[in-house]
Amino acid sequence: MPQLYIATRKGLWIATSDAARATWTLSEPSFFGTQCHHAVLDPRDGRTLLCASRQWHLGPTVFRSDDLGQTWKEAATPPRFPTGEPRGRAVDHVFWLTPGHASEPGVWYAGTSPKGLFRSDDGGVNWAPVAGFNDHPDQPTWVGSDKDETPDGGKLHSILVDPRDPRHLYLGMSGGGIFESTDRGEDWRPLNWGVAMDFAPPRDDGSEYPFGHDPHCMVQHPSQPDRLWHQNHCGIYRIDRTSPPSATDRWERVGKNMPPEIGDIGFGIATHPRAPDTAWVFPMDGTGNWSRTSPSGKPAVYRTTDGGQSWVRKDAGFPTEQAWWTVKRQALAIDDLAPVGLYLGNTNGELWASDDEGDSFRCLFRHLPHIFAVTVGTPA
């Protein structure tokens, strides 16, 4: 039976379903009153749960549980930049957690604000900077300012590990763009060709910007790893990598096929675990001052089943008016059951679910704090 790990502005909650996903129960909160940015169950053992939390007294850190959240222990060495490092960077919060490759059972990756990449080799107990990224000679140019781009600081997110090869990594930066490593993080290169950058002036020579973009969330299809999707400040994109992958592979803006009155601006994106052409997005109002609400106060998920060539509105069960909320980049998630379950947490503290691949939705829980992230896990 699946569990949902709901990270909020005021703590972490765990929701557990019955086998049919008909009835859900909600735990008491962990880390109550403190920010929890991400919580992830390790799919390799089905019992290790990590939570990225910004504590009032401990600051930014990671907690580890071996009993599915019943008890927690703080990391002995949380993600942090070296003392006295030349650029004066200090972790404000740990934003993203990703389990490593199936062949590396103790490995985890973490992304932070300001934008840094960290790795643990012992199941999240001790973390060390990935020097190949954090100290890359081009990194200051790639990341731009560490203090802007998003309302509460730049983010390193969407850390992906190729299921075929633990050396092959992707990451996204808001802002900065999408980057790729083929040597376990020793070196990196941008992967942003084809991505619009409408917020920047045209380059003098008319060429594309190789970096500086603002991807919001990126996902990789588990059984077709050369297919990636991402939501961006400037649209919805899909890429199909060549074989072997090339640094000149191009993203296609499949969001151009969204209804023009809705647009293709949003944060989260999810892909079907078995059907590479199927994906879901939750659009938001990206016009004017970026209200970050559902367009016209009418929330809906849009689903494609043809690789983004067309999108269908799915709003059965959602409010039909005056619902001015949105879904953040980490708060749209799926399970791998049949039919696929789709889960989203919103900025009003509501947790919505569909057990029919998005055809209809129901609200599981209301009145939680502002939801930052929702992830799905299946305990062993």
Backbone torsions as a table, in degrees:
resi	resn	phi	psi	omega
1	MET	NA	138.1	-176.0
2	PRO	-76.6	155.3	168.7
3	GLN	-120.9	152.2	174.8
4	LEU	-114.2	133.8	178.9
5	TYR	-109.7	110.5	-167.8
6	ILE	-108.9	103.4	-178.3
7	ALA	-93.9	128.8	-173.2
8	THR	-131.8	176.6	177.5
9	ARG	-65.8	-18.9	-173.8
10	LYS	-128.6	24.6	176.7
11	GLY	136.4	-177.2	-177.8
12	LEU	-118.6	131.5	174.3
13	TRP	-119.2	150.5	176.6
14	ILE	-121.4	126.6	177.2
15	ALA	-108.4	133.6	-177.7
16	THR	-122.8	135.4	-177.4
17	SER	-106.1	165.0	166.3
18	ASP	-79.9	178.7	-174.6
19	ALA	-62.9	-28.2	-177.4
20	ALA	-91.4	-0.2	-175.3
21	ARG	59.0	27.3	-180.0
22	ALA	-90.0	-35.0	-176.6
23	THR	-123.9	133.0	-179.9
24	TRP	-124.3	141.7	174.9
25	THR	-119.0	147.7	-175.3
26	LEU	-114.0	132.4	179.4
27	SER	-73.2	168.8	164.1
28	GLU	-72.0	156.7	-175.8
29	PRO	-74.2	147.5	165.0
30	SER	-102.1	150.6	178.1
31	PHE	57.4	38.3	-172.8
32	PHE	-58.6	132.4	177.9
33	GLY	90.3	-2.3	-179.5
34	THR	-121.4	156.7	-177.7
35	GLN	-71.7	130.3	172.4
36	CYS	-121.4	117.2	-172.7
37	HIS	-92.8	-26.8	-176.2
38	HIS	-164.7	139.9	173.5
39	ALA	-138.5	132.2	-172.5
40	VAL	-138.4	131.0	173.1
41	LEU	-86.9	133.8	180.0
42	ASP	-70.6	114.6	-179.7
43	PRO	-71.3	-11.1	-177.3
44	ARG	-79.7	-25.1	177.5
45	ASP	-127.4	-13.5	176.5
46	GLY	68.7	18.1	-179.5
47	ARG	-141.9	-23.0	-179.2
48	THR	-86.1	124.4	-177.5
49	LEU	-121.5	126.5	175.9
50	LEU	-110.7	146.1	178.1
51	CYS	-133.6	128.0	173.9
52	ALA	-90.6	119.5	-172.8
53	SER	-136.8	144.0	174.7
54	ARG	-109.2	101.9	-174.6
55	GLN	-87.5	147.9	179.8
56	TRP	-62.5	-39.8	-174.8
57	HIS	-100.3	-27.7	-178.1
58	LEU	-95.1	-17.7	-176.0
59	GLY	78.1	-157.2	-177.6
60	PRO	-72.8	129.7	-176.3
61	THR	-158.3	-179.8	176.2
62	VAL	-129.0	135.0	174.7
63	PHE	-110.2	151.7	-177.0
64	ARG	-127.4	136.2	176.1
65	SER	-126.7	134.7	175.2
66	ASP	-99.9	1.3	-175.9
67	ASP	-131.3	38.8	173.8
68	LEU	59.5	37.7	172.2
69	GLY	91.3	4.9	176.8
70	GLN	-71.0	-40.2	176.5
71	THR	-135.6	155.1	-175.9
72	TRP	-134.9	151.6	174.3
73	LYS	-137.5	132.6	-179.3
74	GLU	-69.8	147.6	174.8
75	ALA	-56.3	139.2	177.5
76	ALA	-65.4	-38.6	176.3
77	THR	-130.3	97.8	180.0
78	PRO	-69.7	166.9	174.2
79	PRO	-60.9	124.6	177.0
80	ARG	-159.1	150.3	176.1
81	PHE	-76.2	151.8	-178.8
82	PRO	-59.3	143.5	176.6
83	THR	-61.1	132.0	177.4
84	GLY	77.8	14.7	-179.2
85	GLU	-65.1	149.2	-165.9
86	PRO	-58.8	-33.4	-175.3
87	ARG	-87.7	-1.4	176.2
88	GLY	69.6	23.6	-179.1
89	ARG	-74.4	142.4	174.5
90	ALA	-141.0	134.6	-177.7
91	VAL	-65.2	124.3	173.8
92	ASP	-86.0	-44.6	173.6
93	HIS	-157.2	150.7	173.0
94	VAL	-84.9	122.3	-169.8
95	PHE	-103.6	-32.2	-170.1
96	TRP	-139.4	141.3	176.2
97	LEU	-128.7	135.9	178.3
98	THR	-138.0	124.8	172.3
99	PRO	-65.2	148.6	178.6
100	GLY	-75.7	-170.5	-177.9
101	HIS	-65.4	153.0	-179.8
102	ALA	-58.3	-28.0	180.0
103	SER	-82.0	-4.4	-178.8
104	GLU	-126.1	75.9	-167.2
105	PRO	-62.9	-21.1	-179.8
106	GLY	-96.2	-2.0	-170.6
107	VAL	-87.2	134.6	170.5
108	TRP	-134.3	154.1	172.7
109	TYR	-120.8	149.8	177.5
110	ALA	-135.2	141.7	173.0
111	GLY	-113.7	144.5	-172.0
112	THR	-126.5	172.5	165.9
113	SER	-122.0	124.2	-3.2
114	PRO	-62.9	171.6	-164.9
115	LYS	-69.2	106.8	178.1
116	GLY	-143.0	152.9	179.2
117	LEU	-116.1	132.8	-177.4
118	PHE	-133.4	155.9	-177.0
119	ARG	-136.6	141.6	171.3
120	SER	-118.3	138.1	177.4
121	ASP	-108.0	3.0	-176.4
122	ASP	-128.8	38.8	173.9
123	GLY	76.6	20.9	177.6
124	GLY	96.2	7.4	179.7
125	VAL	-78.5	-45.0	179.9
126	ASN	-127.0	137.8	-177.1
127	TRP	-122.7	143.8	178.1
128	ALA	-133.3	147.6	176.7
129	PRO	-63.4	144.1	170.7
130	VAL	-87.2	96.6	-172.0
131	ALA	-63.0	-31.4	-179.3
132	GLY	-59.7	-26.4	174.8
133	PHE	-99.5	-54.2	-173.0
134	ASN	-60.6	-31.9	-177.4
135	ASP	-111.3	15.2	177.3
136	HIS	-59.1	136.8	-177.0
137	PRO	-59.5	-24.8	179.0
138	ASP	-93.3	-3.9	-173.1
139	GLN	-60.8	-42.2	178.3
140	PRO	-58.7	-33.8	177.9
141	THR	-73.3	-40.8	-179.6
142	TRP	-62.4	-45.9	-170.3
143	VAL	-82.6	-19.7	-174.5
144	GLY	64.3	-141.6	179.3
145	SER	-77.2	141.7	175.7
146	ASP	-86.6	-2.3	-171.8
147	LYS	-114.9	4.0	-179.3
148	ASP	-128.2	-147.5	-178.9
149	GLU	73.1	-47.8	179.2
150	THR	-123.9	160.7	-175.4
151	PRO	-57.1	-29.4	-179.4
152	ASP	-123.3	36.0	172.5
153	GLY	104.0	155.5	178.5
154	GLY	-61.2	155.2	-174.0
155	LYS	-131.5	138.1	163.9
156	LEU	-104.5	123.9	-169.2
157	HIS	-145.2	-175.4	172.4
158	SER	50.2	48.3	176.9
159	ILE	-77.0	118.9	-175.8
160	LEU	-119.1	138.2	176.5
161	VAL	-114.6	120.7	-179.7
162	ASP	-59.4	123.0	-178.0
163	PRO	-64.1	-14.5	179.3
164	ARG	-89.8	-18.6	-168.5
165	ASP	-156.9	112.0	-179.1
166	PRO	-66.0	-13.6	179.2
167	ARG	-80.9	-16.6	-173.0
168	HIS	-97.1	111.9	-174.7
169	LEU	-124.8	149.6	169.6
170	TYR	-125.8	156.2	169.4
171	LEU	-151.3	159.8	174.9
172	GLY	-121.5	149.1	177.5
173	MET	-131.7	133.1	173.0
174	SER	-111.2	101.4	-6.2
175	GLY	-101.0	173.1	-178.8
176	GLY	147.1	-45.9	178.9
177	GLY	120.3	-165.6	179.7
178	ILE	-104.4	138.1	-177.4
179	PHE	-133.5	156.4	-173.8
180	GLU	-134.6	142.4	172.7
181	SER	-128.4	140.7	176.0
182	THR	-115.7	12.7	-178.3
183	ASP	-134.8	39.4	176.3
184	ARG	62.7	29.9	173.5
185	GLY	95.9	5.7	179.0
186	GLU	-71.4	-33.4	178.7
187	ASP	-142.7	157.6	-174.5
188	TRP	-140.9	154.0	174.4
189	ARG	-143.0	150.8	178.7
190	PRO	-69.6	151.4	176.3
191	LEU	-138.2	75.0	-172.1
192	ASN	-131.9	10.0	-178.7
193	TRP	-64.7	133.9	-179.8
194	GLY	95.9	-9.1	-177.2
195	VAL	-91.4	126.9	179.4
196	ALA	-68.4	153.1	175.5
197	MET	-137.0	68.9	-171.9
198	ASP	-65.4	-21.2	-177.0
199	PHE	-84.2	0.0	-179.8
200	ALA	-116.0	148.4	177.9
201	PRO	-68.4	152.9	176.4
202	PRO	-57.9	145.1	176.7
203	ARG	-73.4	150.7	-175.0
204	ASP	-57.6	-34.9	-178.2
205	ASP	-91.6	4.1	178.4
206	GLY	78.1	3.2	-177.1
207	SER	-81.5	168.1	177.6
208	GLU	-77.3	155.5	171.1
209	TYR	-77.4	125.4	178.6
210	PRO	-77.0	-19.5	178.5
211	PHE	-156.5	177.4	-176.8
212	GLY	101.4	2.1	-176.9
213	HIS	-77.0	176.1	-177.8
214	ASP	-129.8	72.4	173.4
215	PRO	-68.6	139.1	-179.7
216	HIS	-94.1	-40.8	179.8
217	CYS	-161.3	140.7	-179.4
218	MET	-130.2	140.4	177.3
219	VAL	-132.4	155.0	-178.5
220	GLN	-122.0	136.3	-179.8
221	HIS	-73.5	129.8	-171.9
222	PRO	-65.8	-33.8	-177.8
223	SER	-101.3	-8.6	176.1
224	GLN	-133.6	73.0	-167.7
225	PRO	-65.7	-12.4	176.0
226	ASP	-81.7	-2.1	175.4
227	ARG	-101.1	116.7	176.1
228	LEU	-124.2	149.9	174.9
229	TRP	-124.5	150.9	168.6
230	HIS	-153.4	147.0	170.5
231	GLN	-92.5	140.3	-173.5
232	ASN	-136.4	159.0	171.1
233	HIS	-52.8	-25.5	-178.0
234	CYS	-122.0	45.0	169.6
235	GLY	119.6	-177.8	177.9
236	ILE	-107.4	132.7	-173.6
237	TYR	-131.2	152.3	173.3
238	ARG	-135.2	144.3	175.5
239	ILE	-134.7	143.5	172.5
240	ASP	-120.5	105.3	-174.3
241	ARG	-65.6	146.7	173.8
242	THR	-75.0	170.9	178.3
243	SER	-124.0	114.5	-4.1
244	PRO	-70.9	157.7	-179.7
245	PRO	-57.5	142.4	-179.3
246	SER	-119.3	148.8	176.4
247	ALA	-68.4	-11.7	179.3
248	THR	-99.8	5.2	174.1
249	ASP	-56.5	144.3	-172.3
250	ARG	-116.9	143.0	172.1
251	TRP	-81.0	146.1	174.7
252	GLU	-110.3	131.3	-179.6
253	ARG	-82.7	83.6	-179.7
254	VAL	-72.9	-13.0	175.7
255	GLY	-67.2	-15.9	175.2
256	LYS	-59.6	-19.2	-178.9
257	ASN	-90.1	-0.2	173.5
258	MET	-70.2	156.3	176.1
259	PRO	-57.2	132.5	-174.7
260	PRO	-62.4	-29.1	179.0
261	GLU	-73.1	-15.6	177.9
262	ILE	-97.7	-42.7	-178.4
263	GLY	80.3	-179.1	-176.2
264	ASP	-126.6	42.9	176.6
265	ILE	-106.4	132.2	179.0
266	GLY	-174.2	-171.2	-178.0
267	PHE	-117.4	-61.6	-173.9
268	GLY	-83.9	155.5	173.3
269	ILE	-149.8	143.8	179.8
270	ALA	-137.4	147.7	178.9
271	THR	-121.3	146.0	-178.7
272	HIS	-63.6	134.1	-174.9
273	PRO	-66.7	-19.1	-177.6
274	ARG	-121.2	-15.9	-176.2
275	ALA	-117.9	100.4	-174.2
276	PRO	-62.2	-21.9	-178.8
277	ASP	-85.8	-2.6	-177.1
278	THR	-105.2	131.7	178.7
279	ALA	-150.9	160.7	179.6
280	TRP	-129.4	144.2	172.6
281	VAL	-135.7	160.3	174.1
282	PHE	-122.9	98.6	-176.6
283	PRO	-68.1	153.8	173.9
284	MET	-131.1	168.4	178.1
285	ASP	-76.0	109.2	179.0
286	GLY	-108.1	19.5	179.6
287	THR	-90.1	166.2	173.7
288	GLY	53.5	-119.5	-177.7
289	ASN	-90.2	17.5	-179.6
290	TRP	55.0	75.3	-177.9
291	SER	-65.5	-19.7	-178.4
292	ARG	54.8	48.8	174.1
293	THR	-128.2	168.0	172.5
294	SER	-64.6	139.8	-178.2
295	PRO	-55.6	126.2	179.3
296	SER	60.9	16.7	-179.4
297	GLY	70.5	23.7	-177.9
298	LYS	-124.2	87.9	-174.0
299	PRO	-66.6	146.9	177.6
300	ALA	-162.0	148.8	167.4
301	VAL	-95.6	144.5	173.4
302	TYR	-114.8	134.4	-176.3
303	ARG	-121.6	137.4	170.4
304	THR	-114.4	143.6	173.7
305	THR	-121.2	8.9	-178.1
306	ASP	-131.5	37.1	175.0
307	GLY	73.2	18.4	178.4
308	GLY	96.1	4.8	178.1
309	GLN	-72.1	-25.1	174.4
310	SER	-148.0	155.5	-178.1
311	TRP	-133.7	139.8	-178.1
312	VAL	-119.0	131.6	179.2
313	ARG	-72.5	134.0	178.1
314	LYS	-129.1	105.8	-175.4
315	ASP	-133.4	9.3	-179.1
316	ALA	-61.1	123.7	-179.2
317	GLY	100.2	-23.8	178.1
318	PHE	-76.4	158.3	172.0
319	PRO	-58.1	146.3	-177.5
320	THR	-96.2	-6.6	177.5
321	GLU	-163.7	161.7	173.9
322	GLN	52.0	41.4	175.9
323	ALA	-119.3	90.2	-169.4
324	TRP	-97.4	59.7	178.4
325	TRP	-126.1	169.0	175.5
326	THR	-140.0	-178.6	-176.2
327	VAL	-124.6	124.2	-176.6
328	LYS	-77.6	172.0	-167.8
329	ARG	-63.2	-29.2	-178.4
330	GLN	-97.8	3.8	-168.7
331	ALA	-106.8	17.1	173.6
332	LEU	-119.4	118.5	-171.5
333	ALA	-141.4	161.2	178.4
334	ILE	-130.6	158.6	166.6
335	ASP	-102.5	-177.9	-178.0
336	ASP	-114.3	22.5	179.6
337	LEU	-81.2	176.8	178.1
338	ALA	-126.2	118.2	-5.5
339	PRO	-69.7	160.2	-177.0
340	VAL	-65.0	138.8	171.8
341	GLY	-93.7	139.9	-179.3
342	LEU	-120.9	134.4	-174.0
343	TYR	-133.3	138.7	176.8
344	LEU	-144.4	138.1	175.6
345	GLY	-110.9	140.4	-173.6
346	ASN	-115.5	176.4	-176.6
347	THR	-75.2	-6.9	173.5
348	ASN	-94.2	5.3	179.2
349	GLY	78.2	27.4	177.6
350	GLU	-107.9	143.4	177.2
351	LEU	-114.0	115.6	-178.4
352	TRP	-107.3	149.9	-177.7
353	ALA	-143.3	149.0	171.6
354	SER	-129.7	132.1	175.2
355	ASP	-108.2	17.2	179.3
356	ASP	-131.8	38.3	174.3
357	GLU	64.2	28.2	174.9
358	GLY	97.3	1.5	179.6
359	ASP	-67.7	-31.2	178.4
360	SER	-150.7	156.2	-176.2
361	PHE	-131.9	153.0	170.5
362	ARG	-139.6	151.3	-180.0
363	CYS	-86.7	119.0	179.2
364	LEU	-80.6	-43.2	-175.5
365	PHE	-143.8	142.9	175.9
366	ARG	-122.1	167.3	169.8
367	HIS	69.2	19.5	168.8
368	LEU	-76.5	166.4	171.6
369	PRO	-65.4	168.1	174.9
370	HIS	-45.4	123.5	-172.8
371	ILE	-92.2	123.8	176.9
372	PHE	-88.5	-41.3	-171.5
373	ALA	-152.3	146.1	172.1
374	VAL	-132.0	125.8	173.8
375	THR	-127.2	160.5	-177.0
376	VAL	-116.7	138.6	175.0
377	GLY	-143.2	156.8	176.6
378	THR	-118.6	104.1	-178.2
379	PRO	-61.5	146.6	178.5
380	ALA	-70.5	NA	NA
